[in-house]
Amino acid sequence: MLVTAQMRMVADDVYVVEHADTNCYMIIDGDAVTIVDACYPSTWSAVRDGLTSLGRSVTDVAALLLTHGHFDHVGFARRLQGRFRVPVWIHEDDRWLAAHPYRYRPQRSRLMYPLRHPRSLPVLARMLAAGALRVRGVEATTTFRVGQLDLPGSPVVVPSPGHTKGHCSFLLPGRDVLLSGDALVTLDPYTGRTGPRMVAPAATADFDLNRRSLTDLAAVDARIVLPGHGKPWLQGSASAVRLAHHADYG
């Protein structure tokens, strides 16, 4: 199965590379770039081509910023760091996970989810075809906890633990954008359900903690929510959180 990646602008100087229902974002700030999340190993060629189409190159990338350390967000991180010397940034509580992106324990077993939620099967198939089982971990260059990061786009850390221990979302204040990672998505790969929601307990470490973290995502009141999986949400983070609280997680 050939799974192609597509790039488009989703906010002012913010571009998404969507690959196998997973999102990688490029924040353009003058001549510099911050990449947020790294999808799969095979995603890199689309990101490289996207940079070229924007008149940029990998030498303009100041950092790869990770929302968390799961395999589908770490994909090409090791290559970017090792070959191009791009620093990798992650919350300190997810540093170990980024180095071992398959070694995590979700709240509920994944084994029965595809049978209970057959709509997830095409999504999971695309993820596998993109290289979901071939991700090598990465040793983060820089860790952080809170505050505004000295990176292109000036992302502000919004801690949103639950999906993983150190999961973080990032606010771009001047662009009215919240990069929500997997704390708040519009497609759950493990059920195939769409609309604002959390990722199922099949891939979330602490579902109740994730639910509590939604309060902080609503409070930033960003107009545009850019999730780790699914389409952008353009009706504000507060409305996305309200819908996520009432979503069906059965």
QUIBEL-V600934 format. One record per run of one state. SS is the DSSP state (hx for helix, st for strand, lp for the rest). FROM is the first residue (numbers start at 1). TO is the last residue. If there is no record, write none. Layout:
ss->(SS	SS)
from->(FROM	FROM)
to->(TO	TO)
//
This chain:
ss->(lp	st	lp	st	lp	st	lp	st	lp	hx	lp	hx	st	lp	hx	lp	hx	lp	st	hx	lp	hx	lp	hx	lp	st	lp	st	lp	st	lp	st	hx	lp	st	lp	st	lp	st	lp	hx	lp	st	lp	st	lp	hx	lp)
from->(1	6	12	14	20	22	30	32	37	41	54	58	61	66	71	75	77	85	87	92	100	113	117	120	131	142	145	147	149	156	160	168	173	176	177	182	185	188	194	198	207	220	224	228	233	234	237	246)
to->(5	11	13	19	21	29	31	36	40	53	57	60	65	70	74	76	84	86	91	99	112	116	119	130	141	144	146	148	155	159	167	172	175	176	181	184	187	193	197	206	219	223	227	232	233	236	245	250)
//
